[in-house]
């Protein structure tokens, strides 16, 4: 009798241990998976969730419709490498060391939010465009494009240092690699996957199936396409205009043998045949038309828009593939999905393409997040968020402590608690002083106003009333009617410079300009 009782006791003990083990495993799996999709140079003006009439982006929109759309998402530094560095570290450029793409080196061994996820049992991976060197750390797996990468038949650097060239179109190949990694991961552990898309970076080369997607569309010219840049010297001296900077061969595929980045020459014979069959007749028609002046500039704008939006279409389609993968593998309900660009972009506003400026089109970034069970579908956020908030937010979602030296802050509280207070203002600092002749500058934006200090190339202050002037045409710095606004914004700027310890900005902001810092007369 005693033997039978002992046997039953052991069985009961094993059952209890098994239940305890299963419970622990369930709790481990219950940590939310994380997918962060980063596009390159995509912009709110080209996303239908933001009301764009230029195109439809149904799969990006799906993330917003099933979660939250951020109307006031911004970046710390509107250029791809520094933006990615801020996302990974949760720190401003002057702290993470990656200020620009020209002179900076990214130390991938520094503390990043993915390192904390790794320690907590997450599998981490980065696939696609990385653009922070060729030695990612904090990832169990990575497969990255060298530098900017190529649209057709791109190379991928492997973890052992080897380079594999894959035939096909880059957006499709990045999604293929992501799904392959998801198939091979340890399904008993949560994961954090970051996808870096090349699209929609210059030179906007669409998938061959999408080349003629927008041929029947005549895009409206932006109201300020012929901006005169009055009282805005930094805007006047830039070199990023569609009229003068955009190149016929490199950007618009006219006589493409002259292109310098290898996207065309690396095509297979079959790919090149399709490419030439599309672009050569356009080139012939352009030569026959003999366009000049504004007519040529507006022709360039139409071609730019067609290529840019067709390039975005393939990326959106592949985002749909990823969302479908999550559905088909029962992962959707426990996976956070974030979509954002590394910054905004100009689609002809002010006559420009590219980014860099603290003006809204490039400072602001599209961003949406799906988090089932936590964020209600159809949520729209009007709170300020910035790209360096993503790391802290993911750490909080995973139940981890947010490092005190991160400048970012979790935005989960403002999405889940009506009483939570968001950011009062957002701070920005752009450092490059080379390509596109955009002067380095820093500044602060509140709900209503924006104060910017340009330096080096151009020494200038700018003040905007965004309530009355959302397109930022009227520089109010020196206008006596805004004297109190200037004082308040200057005080806010000094507070954020001190808060984040930006010594370079602090050294510049108090330097005399035009004699002193007193308001100029109208």
C-alpha positions in Angstrom: 0.0 0.0 0.0 2.8 2.3 0.9 4.6 1.5 -2.4 1.5 2.4 -4.4 1.1 5.7 -2.5 4.7 6.6 -3.2 4.3 5.8 -6.9 1.2 8.1 -7.0 3.1 10.8 -5.2 5.9 10.7 -7.7 3.4 10.9 -10.6 1.7 13.8 -8.9 5.1 15.6 -8.4 6.0 15.1 -12.0 2.6 16.5 -13.1 3.1 19.5 -11.0 6.6 20.1 -12.3 5.4 19.7 -15.8 2.6 22.2 -15.3 5.1 24.6 -13.7 7.4 24.2 -16.7 4.6 24.7 -19.2 3.5 27.8 -17.3 7.0 29.3 -17.4 7.3 28.5 -21.1 3.9 30.1 -21.7 5.0 33.2 -19.8 8.2 33.4 -21.8 6.3 33.1 -25.1 3.7 35.6 -23.8 6.3 38.4 -24.0 5.3 40.3 -27.1 7.3 39.6 -30.3 8.5 42.8 -31.9 8.8 43.7 -35.6 10.1 47.1 -36.6 9.9 48.0 -40.3 12.1 50.9 -41.3 11.7 52.4 -44.7 14.1 54.9 -46.2 12.9 58.4 -47.2 9.3 57.5 -47.2 7.0 60.3 -46.2 3.6 61.0 -44.8 2.5 62.8 -48.0 2.8 59.4 -49.8 0.8 57.3 -47.3 -3.0 57.0 -47.7 -3.5 56.5 -43.9 -2.4 60.1 -43.6 -4.9 61.2 -46.2 -2.6 61.2 -49.2 -4.4 61.5 -52.6 -1.2 60.7 -54.5 -1.3 56.9 -54.0 -2.8 54.0 -52.0 -0.7 52.1 -49.4 -3.2 49.5 -48.1 -0.7 47.3 -46.2 1.0 50.2 -44.3 -2.5 51.5 -43.7 -3.5 48.2 -42.2 -1.0 48.6 -39.4 -2.5 52.0 -38.6 -6.1 50.8 -38.9 -5.4 47.9 -36.6 -3.5 50.0 -34.1 -2.4 53.6 -33.7 -1.5 56.3 -36.3 1.0 58.8 -34.9 0.2 62.3 -36.4 3.1 63.9 -34.6 6.1 61.5 -35.0 9.4 63.2 -35.5 13.1 62.3 -35.9 16.1 63.6 -34.1 18.3 64.2 -37.2 16.8 63.9 -40.7 19.3 61.6 -42.4 19.3 57.8 -42.5 22.3 56.6 -40.5 21.9 59.0 -37.6 18.2 58.2 -37.5 18.9 54.5 -37.2 21.5 55.0 -34.6 19.1 57.0 -32.5 16.4 54.3 -32.8 18.8 51.6 -31.6 20.4 53.5 -28.7 17.5 55.7 -27.6 20.0 58.6 -27.6 20.6 61.8 -29.5 23.4 61.9 -32.1 25.8 63.8 -29.9 25.6 60.9 -27.3 25.6 57.9 -29.5 28.4 59.3 -31.6 26.8 59.0 -35.1 26.1 62.6 -36.1 26.3 62.3 -39.9 26.9 59.9 -42.8 30.1 61.7 -43.9 32.5 61.7 -40.9 30.9 59.6 -38.2 31.6 56.0 -37.0 28.9 54.0 -35.3 30.2 52.0 -32.4 27.8 49.0 -32.5 29.2 47.6 -29.2 27.5 50.5 -27.3 24.3 49.9 -25.3 21.3 49.4 -27.6 17.7 48.4 -26.7 18.2 45.1 -28.5 21.0 44.1 -26.2 18.6 44.3 -23.3 16.1 42.2 -25.2 18.8 39.6 -25.8 19.6 39.4 -22.1 15.9 38.9 -21.4 15.8 35.9 -23.7 14.7 37.5 -27.0 16.1 36.4 -30.4 17.1 39.4 -32.3 17.7 40.0 -36.0 18.3 42.8 -38.5 17.7 42.1 -42.2 18.1 44.6 -45.1 19.5 48.1 -45.1 21.5 48.8 -41.9 23.8 51.7 -43.1 25.7 51.8 -39.8 28.8 50.0 -41.0 29.3 46.3 -41.6 29.5 45.0 -38.0 26.1 44.9 -36.4 26.1 43.8 -32.7 23.2 43.0 -30.4 21.7 40.6 -33.0 21.7 36.8 -33.0 21.3 37.0 -36.8 21.9 39.6 -39.4 22.0 39.9 -43.2 22.5 43.4 -44.4 23.0 45.4 -47.6 26.4 47.0 -48.1 26.0 50.8 -47.6 22.9 51.9 -49.5 22.6 48.6 -51.3 21.1 48.2 -54.8 17.6 47.8 -56.1 18.3 45.0 -58.6 20.3 41.9 -57.9 21.6 43.3 -54.6 24.5 42.0 -52.5 23.9 40.9 -48.9 26.7 40.7 -46.3 26.5 37.6 -44.3 27.5 37.1 -40.6 30.7 35.4 -41.6 31.8 38.4 -43.7 31.0 36.7 -47.1 28.9 38.5 -49.7 26.1 36.8 -51.6 24.5 38.4 -54.6 20.8 37.5 -54.9 18.9 37.8 -58.2 15.7 39.8 -58.0 14.3 43.0 -56.6 15.5 44.3 -53.2 12.1 44.7 -51.5 11.1 41.2 -52.4 14.4 39.7 -51.3 14.4 41.4 -47.9 11.0 40.0 -47.2 12.1 36.6 -48.4 15.0 36.7 -46.0 12.8 37.8 -43.1 10.4 35.0 -43.6 13.2 32.5 -43.9 14.6 33.7 -40.5 11.1 33.5 -39.0 10.8 30.0 -40.2 14.1 28.9 -38.6 13.9 30.7 -35.3 13.5 29.0 -31.9 9.7 29.1 -31.6 9.9 28.8 -27.8 11.5 32.3 -27.5 10.1 35.8 -28.2 11.8 37.6 -31.0 12.7 41.1 -32.2 13.1 41.5 -35.9 14.1 44.8 -37.6 13.6 45.0 -41.3 15.5 47.8 -43.1 14.0 48.5 -46.5 16.0 50.3 -49.2 12.9 51.8 -50.6 12.2 54.6 -51.2 15.8 55.9 -51.3 17.2 57.8 -54.3 17.3 56.7 -57.2 13.8 55.4 -56.9 14.0 52.4 -59.1 10.7 50.4 -59.1 10.2 46.7 -59.4 10.1 45.9 -63.1 6.4 44.8 -62.7 5.6 48.3 -61.4 7.3 50.5 -63.9 4.2 51.9 -65.6 2.0 51.9 -62.5 1.5 55.7 -62.5 1.9 56.5 -66.2 -1.7 57.7 -66.5 -1.5 59.9 -63.4 -0.8 63.7 -63.6 0.3 64.7 -60.1 -0.6 68.1 -58.8 2.2 70.6 -58.5 2.6 71.6 -54.8 1.4 75.1 -54.0 4.9 76.2 -53.0 6.7 74.4 -55.8 8.1 77.8 -57.0 9.0 79.0 -53.5 11.1 82.2 -53.6 12.7 81.5 -50.2 12.2 85.1 -49.0 13.8 85.8 -45.6 15.1 82.2 -45.5 18.7 82.2 -46.5 19.4 78.5 -45.6 16.5 77.4 -47.8 17.7 79.7 -50.6 21.3 78.3 -50.8 20.4 74.6 -50.6 21.2 72.3 -53.5 18.3 69.8 -53.5 15.9 71.3 -56.0 14.1 69.3 -58.7 14.8 72.1 -61.2 18.6 72.3 -60.7 19.8 69.3 -58.7 17.8 66.3 -59.9 19.9 64.5 -62.6 18.4 63.3 -65.8 20.4 60.1 -66.0 21.1 59.2 -62.3 17.7 60.1 -61.0 15.3 59.9 -63.9 16.9 57.1 -65.9 17.3 59.1 -69.1 20.3 57.7 -71.0 20.9 55.2 -68.0 24.3 54.0 -69.2 25.6 57.2 -67.5 24.3 56.1 -64.1 27.0 55.8 -61.5 25.6 53.5 -58.8 25.5 50.2 -60.7 21.8 49.6 -60.4 21.4 49.4 -64.2 24.7 47.6 -65.1 24.1 44.8 -62.6 20.8 43.8 -64.2 20.6 40.5 -66.1 19.9 40.7 -69.9 16.3 39.9 -69.4 15.8 42.5 -66.7 17.6 45.1 -68.8 15.4 44.3 -71.8 12.3 45.2 -69.7 13.9 48.3 -68.2 15.0 49.6 -71.6 11.7 48.9 -73.2 10.1 51.1 -70.7 12.5 54.0 -70.3 13.9 54.4 -73.8 10.6 55.6 -75.4 10.3 58.1 -72.6 13.8 59.4 -73.4 13.0 59.6 -77.1 9.8 61.5 -76.5 11.6 63.9 -74.1 14.2 64.7 -76.8 11.5 65.3 -79.4 9.6 67.7 -77.1 12.6 70.0 -76.5 11.3 71.2 -73.1 13.0 74.0 -71.3 12.6 76.1 -68.2 9.5 75.5 -66.0 8.1 73.0 -68.5 11.2 70.8 -68.2 11.2 71.2 -64.4 7.5 70.1 -64.2 8.3 67.1 -66.5 11.1 66.1 -64.1 8.6 66.4 -61.2 6.1 64.1 -62.9 8.8 61.5 -63.6 10.2 61.7 -60.1 6.7 61.1 -58.6 6.0 58.2 -60.8 9.2 56.4 -60.0 9.1 57.3 -56.3 5.6 56.1 -55.7 6.1 52.9 -57.8 9.1 52.1 -55.7 7.0 52.5 -52.6 4.3 50.2 -54.0 6.6 47.2 -53.9 7.6 47.9 -50.4 3.9 48.2 -49.3 3.1 44.9 -51.1 5.9 43.1 -49.2 4.7 44.6 -45.9 1.4 42.9 -46.7 3.3 39.7 -47.2 4.8 40.0 -43.7 1.4 40.7 -42.1 -0.1 37.7 -43.9 2.8 35.6 -42.6 2.0 36.6 -39.0 -1.6 35.7 -39.6 -0.9 32.4 -41.2 1.5 31.4 -38.4 -0.7 32.5 -35.5 1.7 35.2 -34.5 -0.5 38.3 -35.1 -2.1 38.5 -31.6 1.2 38.6 -29.7 3.4 40.6 -32.1 4.0 44.4 -32.0 4.4 45.7 -35.5 5.8 49.2 -36.0 6.3 50.9 -39.3 8.2 54.1 -39.7 10.6 55.9 -42.1 14.1 57.0 -41.1 12.8 60.5 -41.8 10.3 62.4 -44.0 11.0 63.5 -47.6 10.1 66.3 -50.0 7.7 65.5 -52.9 8.1 68.8 -54.6 7.3 71.0 -51.6 9.5 74.2 -51.8 10.6 72.8 -55.2 12.7 70.0 -53.5 13.4 66.4 -53.1 15.6 64.9 -50.3 15.3 65.7 -46.5 17.7 67.2 -43.9 15.8 70.4 -42.9 13.9 70.8 -39.7 11.0 71.9 -41.8 7.9 69.7 -41.3 8.1 67.5 -44.5 11.5 66.1 -43.5 11.5 66.5 -39.7 8.2 64.6 -39.4 8.1 60.9 -40.1 5.3 58.5 -40.8 4.8 56.1 -37.9 2.2 53.6 -36.9 2.0 50.7 -34.5 -0.1 47.6 -34.0 -0.2 46.1 -30.5 -3.2 43.8 -30.2 -4.8 43.7 -26.7 -3.0 46.9 -25.7 -3.7 49.5 -28.4 -7.3 49.8 -29.7 -7.7 49.6 -33.4 -8.3 52.9 -35.1 -6.4 54.9 -32.4 -5.0 58.3 -33.6 -2.3 59.9 -31.4 -1.7 63.7 -31.4 1.1 63.4 -28.8 4.7 64.2 -29.8 6.8 61.1 -30.2 10.3 60.8 -31.6 12.3 58.0 -33.1 14.5 57.6 -30.1 11.4 56.7 -28.1 11.0 53.4 -29.8 13.7 51.5 -27.9 12.3 52.6 -24.4 8.8 51.7 -25.6 9.8 48.2 -26.6 11.7 47.6 -23.4 8.6 48.6 -21.4 6.4 46.4 -23.5 8.8 43.5 -22.8 8.6 44.2 -19.0 12.2 45.5 -18.8 13.7 48.5 -17.1 14.5 51.5 -19.3 18.1 52.6 -18.8 18.3 56.0 -17.2 20.8 57.4 -19.8 18.4 56.9 -22.7 17.0 60.2 -23.9 13.9 58.6 -25.3 10.9 57.8 -23.2 8.2 55.1 -23.7 5.1 56.3 -25.4 3.0 53.4 -24.1 1.6 55.6 -21.2 0.1 58.2 -23.5 -1.5 55.5 -25.5 -3.0 53.6 -22.6 -3.6 56.2 -19.8 -5.7 59.4 -20.6 -4.0 61.2 -17.7 -0.4 60.5 -18.9 1.5 63.6 -20.1 3.4 63.4 -23.3 6.3 65.6 -24.6 5.9 69.3 -24.4 8.3 69.8 -27.3 10.7 68.0 -29.6 14.4 68.8 -30.2 16.3 68.4 -33.4 20.0 68.7 -34.5 21.3 68.1 -38.0 25.1 68.2 -38.4 26.2 67.6 -42.0 27.7 70.5 -43.9 28.3 68.8 -47.3 25.8 67.1 -49.6 22.9 69.2 -50.8 24.4 72.3 -49.2 22.0 72.2 -46.2 23.4 74.2 -43.4 23.8 72.5 -40.0 21.1 73.5 -37.6 19.2 72.7 -34.4 16.0 73.8 -32.9 12.8 73.1 -30.9 9.2 72.6 -31.9 6.1 72.9 -29.8 2.4 72.5 -30.8 2.3 76.0 -32.2 5.8 77.3 -32.8 9.2 76.3 -34.1 12.6 78.0 -33.5 15.7 77.1 -35.5 19.3 78.1 -35.4 21.4 77.6 -38.6 25.2 77.8 -38.3 28.4 77.3 -40.3 27.2 77.6 -43.9 24.5 80.1 -43.0 24.3 82.0 -39.7 20.6 82.6 -39.2 17.7 82.2 -36.8 14.2 81.3 -38.0 10.9 81.4 -36.1 7.6 80.0 -37.4 4.0 80.2 -36.3 2.8 76.8 -37.5 -0.8 77.7 -36.6 -0.9 80.5 -39.2 1.9 79.3 -41.5 2.0 75.4 -41.7 4.2 75.5 -44.8 6.8 77.6 -43.1 7.1 80.4 -45.6 7.2 83.4 -43.2 10.3 83.6 -41.0 9.1 85.7 -38.0 12.4 86.0 -36.3 12.9 89.8 -35.7 9.2 90.5 -35.9 8.4 92.6 -32.8 4.8 91.3 -32.7 6.4 87.9 -31.8 8.9 89.2 -29.3 7.3 87.3 -26.4 7.0 84.1 -28.4 10.7 84.4 -29.3 11.7 84.7 -25.7 9.6 81.7 -24.7 10.9 79.6 -27.5 14.5 80.6 -26.8 14.0 79.6 -23.2 12.6 76.2 -24.2 15.5 75.7 -26.6 18.0 76.4 -23.9 16.2 74.0 -21.5 16.3 71.1 -23.9 19.9 71.8 -24.9 20.8 71.6 -21.2 18.6 68.6 -20.5 20.2 66.5 -23.3 23.7 67.9 -22.8 24.2 69.1 -26.4 27.5 71.0 -25.8 27.9 71.8 -29.5 24.5 73.5 -29.7 25.1 75.3 -26.4 28.4 76.7 -27.7 26.7 78.1 -30.8 23.3 79.2 -29.4 24.8 82.1 -27.4 27.2 83.3 -30.1 26.4 86.8 -31.3 24.8 87.0 -34.7 24.2 90.1 -36.7 25.7 92.0 -33.7 23.7 90.4 -31.0 20.7 88.2 -30.3 18.2 91.0 -29.9 15.2 90.9 -32.2 15.7 92.5 -35.6 13.3 95.2 -36.8 10.8 94.3 -39.4 
